[in-house]
Amino acid sequence: MKMNCKTSMITLLAYVLFVTSFIYSPLKVDAATNFDVQAQSAILLDVETGKILFAKDPDIKLPPASMTKMMTEYLVLEAIENGEISWETTTQISDYAYSISADPTFSGIGLTQDKDYTVRQLYEAMAIGSDNATTIALAELIAGSEGEFVQKMNEKGKEMGLTDYQFVNSTGLSNTDLGESYPEGTDPEGEDLLSSKAAALLAYRLVTDFPNALEISSQLQTELDGRTLLNLNWMLPHTATYLVPFKYEGVDGLKTGYTEKAGYTFTGTAEKNGRRLISVVMKTSSKQARFQETSKLLDYGFNQFEKKELFPKGYQIKGKSTIPVAKGKADTVEIASNEAVQTVVKDGEDENYSVKYTIDEEKLNKDGELVAPIEKGEKIGKMELVYTGDNDFGYIRNDKETVSVDIVTTSSVEKSNWFMLGISGIGQFFSNMFTSVSDTVKGWF
């Protein structure tokens, strides 16, 4: 009895040590401290602004494993939105998809042929359980074959503005693993490839274009053919004791991945106090590490950055508060920003931001003047936010490189009447004549 009790205590102690070794306390980083994560490549971005808050070798192309499925998810949701299929559309499992499903090395769940599966069933198995065969079934449903679906994946990647990417199949498996079943038109030894920046942009488009994707990616489990498929995202509020230490408040997605070549990868997203962040870690050392490093990234983003109003509505750059006016009852008009300039700012970096004007040249005459009449509130250009600090990682979208607001006139300027315009014209004539004569006289000496 004593031996049993002692053995039980040792077992309990070992279990406690195992669990607590993976407990991660919230990150507290001094503003001057260099921040890093244990991953070959990583990135963190603020979704509302698209601003990249941290990046570590973000342009290296690496195998993303099942994070590839984010593109498959996007194309499925797009097909539903376009009315090409619906959640209740049914399809059956092809011989190819069935062979993947029956193979335990691919974590196959054993699908049934000659049976109708709905798009919702297949999508949930893919997005929640990261199943490969259901992913292939969806690709075949949408494009007719996985090879044709891969073409759609690469075309969509180009349309999104992804850089440093390559899709050769819908699942993230290596084509060599697929053997003779590799998608037609792709390299039989090819790999899906994504940089962490490309994965982040793909995730950004997925959650902003199709927010309902998070309703599914946040589910802890799903059922298919009487089997329970657990969500592989350990940062969700799972109740299993060994997973509790990885729970992170606000996490509701997005996609894990693992192959021998890819290592352990994870694209995560969380929302707190109205702010949503997206993080990507690639090639971490273990299942646990990918979530621990993601926790570091999210803590860093939520704790070290805050959305702030840096320049109020109506802001005027000193010395540039007016612009000259031609043919008006006033010679100048005041200009100001029509909105406040807001962005996410790292603690202690407020002073690293300034603004500049970019005036719309089409609004100006050849002398750089606005021409009356001018309406109050007329847009004449942009006021752009400028960052002068050392850690400028840019923005995730290629079409948005900074935060900007419109510059508008603060009052109206009426066109001068014909008499005053005539007087002005005569005055200008004699002024030009005097200048010409003066120049000639100077030339005599």
Buried (B, 14 or more C-beta within 10 A) or exposed (E): EEEEEEEEEEEEEEEEEEBEEBEBEEBEBEEEEEBEBBBBBBBBBBBBBBBBBBBBBBEBBBBBBBBBBBBBBBBBBBBBEEEEBEEEBBBBBBEBBBBBBBBEEBBBBEBEEEEEBBBBBBBBBBBBBBBBBBBBBBBBBBBEBBBBBBBBBBEBBEEBEBBBBBBBBBBBBBBEBBEEBBBEEBEEEBBBBBBBBBBBBBBBBBBBEBEEBBEBBBBBEBEBEEEEBBBBBBBBEBEEEEBBBBBBEBBBBBBBBBBEEBBBBBBBBBBBEEBBBBBBBBBBBEBBBBBBBBBBBBBBBBEBBEBBEBBEEEBBBEEEBBBBBBBBBBEBBBBBBBBBBBBBBBEEBEEBBEBEBEBEEEBBEEEEBBBBBBEEEBEBBBBBBEBEEEBEBBBBBEEEEBBBBBBBBBEBBEBBEEEEBEEEEEEEEEEEEEEEEEEEEEEEE
